[in-house]
Structures are given as C-alpha cells and as structure tokens.
C-alpha cells in the first residue's frame, strides 16, 4: 500500500469515487455485525472527501486515528480470519518492447487477460499491445498464491 492514506467504511463500493480503492474487505466488524473494509487513496484531500461521501449516505467513514479509537474502545473488532486482500502489481515493459503475438510474454498475458486463466477475481490489463502504455496491470482479489504466480510468469516472460 506504500504511502497511501487509509480510510475505513461499511459503505458499499458504489459509494467510492474512482480515486478510492479497496485494499481489504472484511477488515473488521462494527457493532458486531457491520463489515468494515479498508480503503486507500494517494492524498488527504481526496481521502477526506471520500470519508464525507460515506457519511452523507449514513455509512461509517473513519480516518486511521478514528478507526484506532473505535478499536481501542471495543466498538470495532478486527477480523483477521475473514479478511479478503486485494492484490495489485504493475509490470513495466522495456521501452524497446516489440509486440509479438507469438512471443512468450504475449501468450502469458493473453492467457490471464482473456484466455483460460481469466477468472472473476483476476484482472490483467494493458495498452501495450495497441502502441499505448508499456504498463501491465495485475489485480487479483483474495488469492495470493495465484497473484504471485501470475506476476512471476509475466515477469519471467517479459
């Protein structure tokens, strides 16, 4: 998560502006029944705006300090056994990368992006094959071994 600013909410993801991202689902329970997810953002202004949006919908929206206070008071209980982590990585292809539809990298990318390796919890995207960005984005919900496997295969093939 690096230097991202953290917020916590029981709001559905529909409340998230595009700049906010879920890091961990089922991070904690509020009032013994409401699932809290950990979210993050790159800057405090956007994070504060998102927290206000959560509140406008009558949902809990907490900064890190407020979350810590709720945990200390016992209103929020961490649920490490129920957490679902969202894994993300970016692979940058070399500037001189040459598109080759028969190459090992493209085959590995295609397998996860739209082939047999594609799954509901897996998203592999890039603009590299249309002359765009040389970044390959990898996003896997919950399955860390699968995430590690995809990243390793794509890095090795690049």
VOPAGU-2260 file (C-alpha; in pm, 1 decimal, decimal comma):
REM VOPAGU-2260
SITE   aa  ch    i         X         Y         Z
SITE  UNK   A    0       0,0       0,0       0,0
SITE  UNK   A    1     310,7     222,0      32,4
SITE  UNK   A    2     236,4     585,0     126,6
SITE  UNK   A    3    -135,1     575,3      58,8
SITE  UNK   A    4    -376,3     730,6     308,5
SITE  UNK   A    5    -613,3     485,1     472,3
SITE  UNK   A    6    -985,1     514,3     544,9
SITE  UNK   A    7   -1235,7     262,8     679,7
SITE  UNK   A    8   -1602,7     225,0     593,0
SITE  UNK   A    9   -1905,6      -0,6     595,9
SITE  UNK   A   10   -2033,0     162,8     274,3
SITE  UNK   A   11   -2068,4     -46,4     -42,1
SITE  UNK   A   12   -1810,8      10,2    -316,5
SITE  UNK   A   13   -2077,7     201,5    -512,9
SITE  UNK   A   14   -2003,7     493,5    -278,2
SITE  UNK   A   15   -1638,4     507,2    -383,1
SITE  UNK   A   16   -1515,3     781,7    -611,3
SITE  UNK   A   17   -1286,3     646,6    -881,7
SITE  UNK   A   18    -976,3     757,9    -690,8
SITE  UNK   A   19   -1050,8     539,4    -387,9
SITE  UNK   A   20    -963,5     172,5    -386,6
SITE  UNK   A   21   -1048,5    -117,0    -159,2
SITE  UNK   A   22    -740,1    -274,3      -2,8
SITE  UNK   A   23    -902,2    -531,6     229,4
SITE  UNK   A   24   -1264,8    -646,5     254,8
SITE  UNK   A   25   -1399,1    -776,5     587,8
SITE  UNK   A   26   -1116,7    -598,3     770,0
SITE  UNK   A   27   -1320,6    -559,0    1087,6
SITE  UNK   A   28   -1672,1    -568,3    1235,4
SITE  UNK   A   29   -1853,8    -263,8    1367,9
SITE  UNK   A   30   -2123,9    -310,1    1628,7
SITE  UNK   A   31   -2075,5    -685,9    1599,0
SITE  UNK   A   32   -2236,9    -712,7    1255,4
SITE  UNK   A   33   -2135,5    -446,3    1000,4
SITE  UNK   A   34   -1838,2    -543,9     785,3
SITE  UNK   A   35   -1572,7    -273,3     758,2
SITE  UNK   A   36   -1340,0    -252,3     460,2
SITE  UNK   A   37   -1003,8     -79,0     445,9
SITE  UNK   A   38    -968,9     166,2     157,8
SITE  UNK   A   39    -686,4     392,1      47,7
SITE  UNK   A   40    -604,8     696,3    -160,1
SITE  UNK   A   41    -296,8     891,8    -268,5
SITE  UNK   A   42    -373,9    1221,9     -95,0
SITE  UNK   A   43    -553,4    1357,8     210,8
SITE  UNK   A   44    -792,4    1594,7      28,8
SITE  UNK   A   45    -941,8    1312,7    -179,5
SITE  UNK   A   46    -948,1    1078,3     118,7
SITE  UNK   A   47   -1129,6    1336,7     333,0
SITE  UNK   A   48   -1378,6    1397,6      50,6
SITE  UNK   A   49   -1443,0    1024,3      28,1
SITE  UNK   A   50   -1499,1     994,6     403,5
SITE  UNK   A   51   -1754,8    1277,4     381,7
SITE  UNK   A   52   -1930,2    1095,1      97,3
SITE  UNK   A   53   -1955,6     780,3     309,2
SITE  UNK   A   54   -2113,0     984,9     587,9
SITE  UNK   A   55   -2359,4    1153,0     350,1
SITE  UNK   A   56   -2505,9     809,5     283,3
SITE  UNK   A   57   -2535,3     734,5     656,4
SITE  UNK   A   58   -2236,4     499,9     640,9
SITE  UNK   A   59   -1942,3     487,7     872,9
SITE  UNK   A   60   -1636,9     669,9     732,7
SITE  UNK   A   61   -1326,4     680,3     950,0
SITE  UNK   A   62    -974,4     814,8     931,1
SITE  UNK   A   63    -692,3     597,7    1066,2
SITE  UNK   A   64    -694,4     784,5    1400,5
SITE  UNK   A   65   -1072,2     749,3    1442,8
SITE  UNK   A   66   -1057,4     382,8    1345,0
SITE  UNK   A   67    -786,9     321,6    1606,2
SITE  UNK   A   68   -1006,1     492,4    1870,5
SITE  UNK   A   69   -1302,6     270,3    1778,5
SITE  UNK   A   70   -1082,2     -41,0    1804,3
SITE  UNK   A   71    -943,9      71,4    2142,3
SITE  UNK   A   72   -1297,2     131,4    2274,2
SITE  UNK   A   73   -1415,4    -209,8    2151,2
SITE  UNK   A   74   -1675,1     -71,6    1906,3
SITE  UNK   A   75   -1476,2    -220,6    1618,2
SITE  UNK   A   76   -1320,0    -566,9    1630,6
SITE  UNK   A   77   -1055,2    -677,5    1379,5
SITE  UNK   A   78   -1138,4    -995,5    1186,2
SITE  UNK   A   79    -808,9   -1134,3    1051,8
SITE  UNK   A   80    -961,1   -1474,7     968,0
SITE  UNK   A   81   -1225,3   -1318,0     739,6
SITE  UNK   A   82   -1013,1   -1062,9     553,2
SITE  UNK   A   83   -1002,6   -1065,3     173,5
SITE  UNK   A   84    -697,7    -879,6      43,4
SITE  UNK   A   85    -692,7    -705,7    -294,7
SITE  UNK   A   86    -350,1    -766,2    -454,6
SITE  UNK   A   87    -211,8    -526,7    -717,9
SITE  UNK   A   88     107,9    -503,0    -919,9
SITE  UNK   A   89     235,0    -324,0   -1228,3
SITE  UNK   A   90     495,1    -463,7   -1464,6
SITE  UNK   A   91     665,4    -209,5   -1688,5
SITE  UNK   A   92     772,7    -348,7   -2022,6
SITE  UNK   A   93    1103,2    -223,0   -2165,0
SITE  UNK   A   94    1078,4      87,2   -2386,7
SITE  UNK   A   95    1200,6    -118,3   -2679,0
SITE  UNK   A   96     939,4    -391,5   -2623,9
SITE  UNK   A   97     833,4    -525,2   -2961,2
SITE  UNK   A   98     481,2    -665,0   -2988,8
SITE  UNK   A   99     490,7   -1029,3   -3094,3
SITE  UNK   A  100     163,8   -1222,6   -3087,7
SITE  UNK   A  101     359,6   -1548,7   -3095,7
SITE  UNK   A  102     600,4   -1444,0   -2818,6
SITE  UNK   A  103     605,1   -1596,7   -2470,5
SITE  UNK   A  104     505,5   -1272,9   -2296,4
SITE  UNK   A  105     200,9   -1210,4   -2511,4
SITE  UNK   A  106      90,5   -1572,8   -2472,1
SITE  UNK   A  107     119,4   -1550,0   -2091,5
SITE  UNK   A  108     -59,5   -1212,4   -2088,5
SITE  UNK   A  109    -336,6   -1337,3   -2316,8
SITE  UNK   A  110    -387,6   -1648,6   -2100,8
SITE  UNK   A  111    -476,8   -1438,7   -1794,2
SITE  UNK   A  112    -631,7   -1137,2   -1966,5
SITE  UNK   A  113    -882,6   -1321,8   -2182,8
SITE  UNK   A  114    -795,7   -1691,4   -2205,3
SITE  UNK   A  115    -835,2   -1997,8   -1986,6
SITE  UNK   A  116    -660,4   -1826,9   -1693,9
SITE  UNK   A  117    -916,4   -1545,6   -1674,4
SITE  UNK   A  118   -1131,8   -1564,9   -1364,0
SITE  UNK   A  119   -1382,3   -1339,3   -1192,6
SITE  UNK   A  120   -1126,5   -1240,0    -928,8
SITE  UNK   A  121    -846,4   -1176,7   -1183,8
SITE  UNK   A  122    -793,1    -865,9   -1397,8
SITE  UNK   A  123    -487,1    -831,0   -1621,7
SITE  UNK   A  124    -482,4    -525,9   -1848,9
SITE  UNK   A  125    -252,4    -324,4   -2072,0
SITE  UNK   A  126    -242,3     -75,7   -2354,9
SITE  UNK   A  127      98,6    -205,7   -2464,1
SITE  UNK   A  128     -32,4    -413,7   -2749,7
SITE  UNK   A  129    -201,0    -125,2   -2926,0
SITE  UNK   A  130     102,4     101,5   -2906,5
SITE  UNK   A  131      -7,9     255,8   -2576,7
SITE  UNK   A  132     131,4     234,0   -2225,5
SITE  UNK   A  133     402,2     -22,2   -2153,9
SITE  UNK   A  134     241,5     -97,9   -1816,1
SITE  UNK   A  135      77,9    -430,6   -1743,8
SITE  UNK   A  136    -165,0    -405,5   -1450,2
SITE  UNK   A  137    -237,5    -715,1   -1243,8
SITE  UNK   A  138    -523,0    -722,9    -993,1
SITE  UNK   A  139    -633,0   -1032,9    -801,0
SITE  UNK   A  140    -891,3   -1042,4    -522,2
SITE  UNK   A  141    -817,8   -1279,3    -237,0
SITE  UNK   A  142    -593,7   -1543,0    -391,0
SITE  UNK   A  143    -232,7   -1451,4    -300,2
SITE  UNK   A  144     -73,6   -1769,3    -444,2
SITE  UNK   A  145    -248,6   -1707,9    -777,9
SITE  UNK   A  146    -142,1   -1342,2    -772,0
SITE  UNK   A  147     220,6   -1439,7    -707,5
SITE  UNK   A  148     205,4   -1699,9    -987,0
SITE  UNK   A  149      68,4   -1452,6   -1242,5
SITE  UNK   A  150     323,8   -1184,0   -1151,7
SITE  UNK   A  151     612,6   -1434,1   -1165,3
SITE  UNK   A  152     503,4   -1577,5   -1502,3
SITE  UNK   A  153     458,1   -1236,8   -1663,1
SITE  UNK   A  154     788,4   -1103,3   -1524,4
SITE  UNK   A  155     974,3   -1410,2   -1643,7
SITE  UNK   A  156     819,7   -1389,4   -1990,2
SITE  UNK   A  157     890,6   -1013,9   -2022,0
